[in-house]
Every structure is written in C-alpha cells, then in structure tokens.
Amino acid sequence: MKSYLRFLLIAVCVFTAAGIAYLTIAPNGGAIADKPIYWITVDESEIGHLIEKDLSLSGTSKFEVVESRGGLAIIKLDELDSQYLSGRMHEEYHKCAGFLRHETYEEAQRSIDASLTSSAATAEFVTYTINNQSSVVPMLAEAAEPNIRQTITDLSSLHTRRHDQQGGLDGANMILTKWRQIALASGRTDVSVVPYAHLSPTNPDTFLTPQPSIILTITGTEFPDEIIVVGGHQDSIRSGQTTGAAPGADDDASGIASITETIRVLLAKGFRPKRTLQFMAYAAEEVGLVGSKNIAQNYRAQNKNVIGSLQLDMTNYGGNWADIVIITDNTNAGQNQFLRDLVTEYQPTLVVKNDQCGYGCSDHKSWFDQNYPASMPFEAKFSGTSLDGIGAQYNTALHTANDTLTRSNGNANHALKFTKLAI
C-alpha cells in the first residue's frame, strides 16, 4: 500500500514486539501531495452565525455556503480552514467538531440525505428488558475509580493525541496495549483486539487519517451477528493549533477510561454476552467524526446488524443540574429510555435529565445517520440556556491546555457512574 500523507508527510507503520503491535508515524520520502480539499456538512444556522460574525469583524469570511437544505449546509474547506472551523465551533458552541468531514461533494450531499431521512430516532430495533441483576450487581461492585483515573492520567500525559501527530498514534498504541493486556489476562479465546485503519472508500490506497481506531470484540454466545457498540473518541485537539498541548483529560480520555474499565470488569467477572459486544476508540473525531463515520458507513455497506450503540464523550466533569444527561437529538428514543431505566434500577440515587447538543457534536451522529440506534449520555448540562434558566455546566476547558484531571478535582468519581451505566 502506498504511503499517504493527508496533513504531513507521514505514514502509519506497525511494529510488533512481544506480541503487542506498536503504531508510529514515519517520514515519507514520496512527493508532497496536493493540499486536500474537504466538503463539510454543518448546521446552517450555526455556520450562518459564524459568517455574519466574521463579516462584522473583518469584512471577510473563510466560509462560503455551497448548498443548504433541511437546516444543513455544505461548505468547502482545506485542512487549515477546517482546523479554523473546529476552533470557531468550540468558541461559539462548545462543540467537539460540530460538523462532518467528507471527501467529495457527492458524499456531503448523501450525508445530508441520510440526516434528513434517518428513521433511527423513533424506530424500534429491539425489546429492552432489565432481567440480569444476578450478573450485573457483582460487576458494578467490581468497577473501581482508581483504574479509570489511571487511564485518564496515562492518556492525558501525552502532549497531544491529535490524529495527525505522533501523539495521536502514541495514544492509539496506549489504548491498543491496555486493551490487549486486559484481553490476554482473561485467557479468553472469544476476545480480540485490533487496530482499524481508515481507508478512503473512493481510493483504497489513501488513509482518511493516519490514526487508527481500536476495536475490542467479545463474540456473542447465542446471537453473534447482533452487535452492540460502546465507543468514545481517542483523539484530542487544541483550538487554533496543530501542535499545541492538548491533554484532553475529559475530552475524551475520560470516555475511553470509562470504556476501558467496563472491558476490564466484564472480563474479570467472566461475563459472556449473548450478543457480540464491540468497544471502539474512534480516531479523528475532533476534525469531523472521521473514524466513526468510516466505521458506521462500512458496517452499513456490509449489512452488519448493529442493534445498539452507546457514545461516551466526556464523562468526568459534573455539574449540579444532573448526574447523567441524556442527549435526545440524533439519538434513539427507545434506547434512551432504556438508559434511564438502567440508572433507575442500578444507580437509583443519580439524577438523570435530558438535553440536546446539535448537529455533529459527537460520534453517535455517525451511527444515527446509518439508521442504527444511538445514545449519548453526557457528563453535565450541554445547552447554554433552558427554560429553567440554568446555563451549560460541562467542562469548558476542552480543547485547551487546561483540560487536565485537576479540573475534576484529581479523581474519576463522576466517570465511574458512566462505567456502571455501560456495564
């Protein structure tokens, strides 16, 4: 496969030592590629606001709407301008990405079609029941805050986990190693852990991002073709910078840490699911949901039967409005109610409320657009205003050098609630 450089002259290399794969970015001696152009889908009112603000401040704007319909817009940007958009979406709307990135104009048009026609909000995919208390209760007791805290500490110790920097592959390698060590310790043959390379659907010699996603699979005992996905994004980003410090302790080392502890508990307690479980650390979420979108599109093309997907993006910075906030837009109503019922059953002292986060705020949108059921429980109130007059309460240090564990008082107590929900 040809070396590929979308952002820098880099290629993904894989080395194996002692049975553990190691991912790195290596120099590429090939010719410099043309600067890539992306087609971005974004909320029409949000991009309109950014354009108006740009024009009022400087008389010009980097953004020009190419097409708009159904409340969504398409704009055309190069890598630097898409980085600028990411920073502006954070500044104005406090979103991780807040847009989807596409290789072609036609793909962007299809993405709008998928958003406007998806039936995943109200469709009934399965019948939800709570009847496994004998297995769940001991696993909840096994979940431990220090383990979650350690994973957050490890991931946030990297200077950055940006998808196109060496730190992005160092983070992927760290997750791959942690998950493989947990799998090996279990001695299970029904568990596998692999990196998932993101190849262009139009040019299989091209990487969409040098950062791979990491997928751990526990094969179901009775219904292996029915898949439940639990995911979070592994990358971090610094607004307005490519190489600046981006520890991303909450965004989203906390989600990956909650997932990692979920995996450890399930395997430590010998849990064997009837349906296949797949735990995913998505690549390149911060630049347009690149990793999750690629996986979800591939799964739909392969007709994989995903009966549920859960997104854990920011789990460790709590407010006083609610312990767990269920995002209700671009998610499935039935599965969301199942989450509320699970909290009532297993964590009855917690307060659960609803909120919305808008277009493309995290990876659940990728699954939703492919007509798969998706849910996203969030750490705190997301929206800036509400009928009760309470503003946003989540961690506003995201995308800065200050997104460290200190923001959560040096512990992972809040993230533990999300591990228990995932279990």
N, C-alpha and C positions, 0 to 999 in steps of 0.2 A: 504493500500500500504506500502511495506517495506520502511524503511528509507534507504537513499542512500548516500554514500559518494564517489565521484569520486576523490576529491582532498584532502579534510579534512574530518574528521568525522562529517558531517553536514547533516541536512535535512531541507527541506523547510516547514515551519509552517505558517499557515494563521490564524490570529485572526481577529475578526470583532467587531468594536465598532462604534456606531452611524452610522451604515450603510456603513462604509468605511473599506475595507479589509486592514489588515496590514500584511506584509510579513516579516519573520525573519528567521534567521538561528539558530537552536537549537542544543545542543550537542546530539550526538547519542551514546547510550550505547552499540551498537552492536559490533561485532568483526571487526577488521581492515580489509578492503578489500585489495585484491592484487593490487599492483601498476598497473594502467591501461596502456595499450599499444594502441597507435593510429596509424592509417595509414594516411599519409599526402600526398596530391597532391599539386604539386608546379611546377612553371616554370622550365623546365630542364636546361636552360642556367643560370638561377639565382642560383639554388642550386649547379650547377657545379662550378660557380664562388666562392660560399661560401666554397665549399670543397677544391678547389685549394688554396684559401687564408688560410684556416685552416692548410693545409698540409705545406704550405710555412712558416708559423709562428711557428708551434709546431710539425709538423710531423705526426699528427693525426687529425681526424675529427669525430665529433659526428654523421655526416650524411653519410649514405650509400644508394645509389640508388638501389632499388629493381627491378624496372621496369621503362622503359621510352618509350614513343611513342607519335608521333604527337607534339613534343615540350614540353610535360609534363612528370613529373617524379613522382614516388611513393617512399616515404621513410617511415621508421618505427621508431617511437619515443615514449618515455614515457613522462609523464607530464612535468618533469623538462627540458628535452631536447626540447620539443615543446615550452616551455617558452623561452629557449635559442634561438630557431629558430626565434621566434617572435621578439626578440631583434635584432638579426642579420639582419632580413629583414628590420627592421626600420633603422638600422645604414647604411646599404648598399643601400637600395632602397626607404627609407622613406615611407614604406607601412604600412597601418593598416592590420595586418595579412599578406596578400600576399600569403596565402595558404588556403586550405580547409582541415578540420579535419574529419576523418571517423572512424567508429567503427571497420570495418573489411576490409581486403584486397580486398574482392569482391566488397564492396561498393566503395572503392577507384578506382577500375577498371571501375565500372559503371560510376563514376564521370568523368573520362577521356573520356569514350564513349560519355557521354552527352555533354561535351565541344566540342568534335570533330564533333559531328553530329547535334548540335543545329542549327535550322533554324531561330532563333529569331533575328538575325542581320538584315535580309533583308525581312522577312515575313511581309505582310500587314495584321494587325489584325483588324483595324477599319479605317473608313474615318474621317480624322481630319478636323474640321471646327472651325472657330472663329466667333461666332454669338451671344454671350451672354453678350455684353457690358453693357446692362442696369442693369444686376445683378453684374457684375464683378467690374465696376468702383466704385460704392459705397463701396464695400468690400475692395478694395485697399486703399481707403481713411480711412477706419476703422483700418487698420493694424498699430500698434504702436510699435516703437522701445523700449520704457521703459519696455513693457511686455516681450519682447524677452530677454532683458538684465537681467530682474529679474529671469527668468527661468535659464539662464546661471549661474547667481550668486548663485542661490539655489543649483543647481546640483553640481557645482564646489566647493561648500563649504564642501562637503563630502571628507574625507581623500582619499578615493578611491571608485570607482564604479566597481572594478574588479569583475568578475562574480562569483567567488568562495569565496568572502569575505562578511562579513555582510554589508559593504558599498555598495556592488552590489545589495543586496536586499533593502537597505535603498533608493537607487536611484530608483529602480523599484517601491517601495512603494510611493515615492515622485511623480513620473510620474502618477501612478495609481490614487493617491489622486487628483492631479491637474486636470487630465482629467475628473474624475468623478465629481468634483466640477463644472467644466465648463458644463458638460452634465446636471447635476441637475439644475443648474441655468437657463438652456434653457427651462426646463419644457417639453422637447420633449420625446415622447414615442418611437420614431424611432431611438434613440441613445442608444448604450450600450457600456460599458467599462469592459473588463475582462482581468485577467492575463492568459497567455498561457504557461502552463507547458510543458517543452521539455522532452518527454519520448522517450526512445530508441525504434526504430521500431522493434528491434530483442528481446528486453526484456522490456515489458511494466512496470515492477517493478523498472526500473532503469531510473534515470534522466540523460540526457546528460549534463546538467548544473543545479545547484541549482537556478540560476537566471531565472525567467520567462520573456518572452516578454510581453508587454502590447499592447492590441488591442482595439481601439475605432472604432465602426462601425456606420455609418449613412446609413440606409437602403434606397435603391433607390425607387423612386415612380413609375417608369414605367418599368424599367429593373433591378429588384433586383438581378437577377442571374449574371449580368455583374458587375465585381468588378474592382475597381481602387484602387491600393495600394500606399500609401505615407509613406515611412519609413526612419528610421535612427537608428543607434545603441546607446544604452543607457550606455554600459559599458565603462570603461576607463582602462588603463593599464600603468604600469611603466616598462620601458625596463629593463630586467635583475632582476626584483624584484617582489615578490609576495605581500608584504605588504607595500611597499613604497608609498609615497604620489603621487597620480595620479589625480589631479583635473579635467583634461580633459575638460577645458572650451570650447576649439574649437573642440576637438576630443572626443566625439561628442555632448557635451552639446549644442553646437550651432545649430546642426541639429535638435535635439529634441526641442529646444526652437523655432526654425522656424516653426516646425510642430505644436507645442502647440498653437502658435499664429494663425496659419492657422485655427485650430479647433475652437478657440475662435471666430474668425471673422465670419466663416461660420455660427455658431450657433447664434451669436449675431445679425446677419443680417437676420436670419430666412431662410437661403438658404436650399432648399430641392432638392437634386440632383436626376436626373432621374435614374442614376446608383448608385449602392452601393459604398460608399467610406469607405475604411479601413485605419486607421492611425496606424502604428506599430512602437513601440520602441523595437528594437531587442535586445535579450540577446546575450552575449558572442561572439560578432563579432571579438574581438581582438585576439581570440585564434582559429580562423579558420572558421568564419561565421556560428557558430553553430546554433544560434537561427533562422536566416533567412533561412538557408538551410533546417532545420527541417520543418519549416512552408511551404516553397515552395514545398518540396517533398510531404508533406501531402496534400497540395492543389491539386497537380497534381494527386496524388493517388485517391483523392475524385472527380476528374474531375471538379474542380471549374474553372469557366471561368474568369480568370484574364485578362482583356483587356489592362491593363497598370500598370506599377509600376515605381515609382519615388524614388530614393535614395538621401537623404540629409545627407551627411557625410562631415562635416567641411564646414561651411558657413560664418564664421565671420572674416577671415583674408585675406584681399585683397592685391593684388599687383598692378602694373601699366600696366600690359600686357592686362588684360581683367577684366570686372566686373563679368562675369559668364563664366566658362569654361565647355564646353560640352565634357564629356568623350565619345569617339567614339568606343572604343573596348569593347566587351562583352555587347553591348547595341543595341537598335533597331534604324535603320537609320530613318525610318518614324516618330517615336515618337520624336527622337532628333530634326528633322526638325520642328516638331510641337512646341517644346520648343523655338526654335529660333524665330519662327513666333509669339509666345506669347510675347516674350520680345520685339520684334519689335512693336507689337500692343499696349502693355500696359506699357512698360518701354523703350521708344524709345531712350533715351539718353545713355543707357547702351551699352557697348561693349561686344560682345559675340564671343568667339573663340573656336576652337577645340583642344583637346589634348587626350593622352592615359595614362592609369595608370597600364596596365599589368594585369597578372593573379591574381584573388582573392583579388583585392585591397579593395573591399567593398561589401556590401550586394546585390548590383544589380546583381552580378555574380550568386547568388543563384537562382534568378528568371530566368535569362538568360538560365541557364543550364536546367531548366524545360520547356524550349520553351515558356516562357512568355515574352512579350515586356518589356524591362527595359531601364531606362535612369538614368544618374547621372550627374547633374550639380554641378560643383565644385567651390570652393572659389577663386582659382588662378591657375596659370600655374603649372602643376604637373611634367612634364618631366624635366630632368636635362639639356638637350641640345635640340636644334632645329635648323632648317635651318636659323632662324633669329638670332642665336647666343645668345638668351636670356635663362638663366637658370631658374630653378624652383623658384617660388615665394610664395608658400604656407607656412603655419606656421610650421617651422621646430622644434618648441618646443614640438610638440606632443610626447606623451609617456614619458614626463619628469615632474618634479615638477613645471616647469615654464610655463606649458600650462594653463595660467590664463587669465582672461579678460583684464588684463593690456596689454597683447600682442596685443590687438585690441583697444588700447587707451581708455579702460574703457567703450566702448559703443558697441551697436549691430547694427550699421548703415549698415554694409555690409550684415549681416544676414537678415535684413529686405527685401533686394532685393530677397532673396530666398523664404521668406514667400509670397511675392507678386507673384512670379512665381508659387508657389504651389497653390495659390488661383485661 
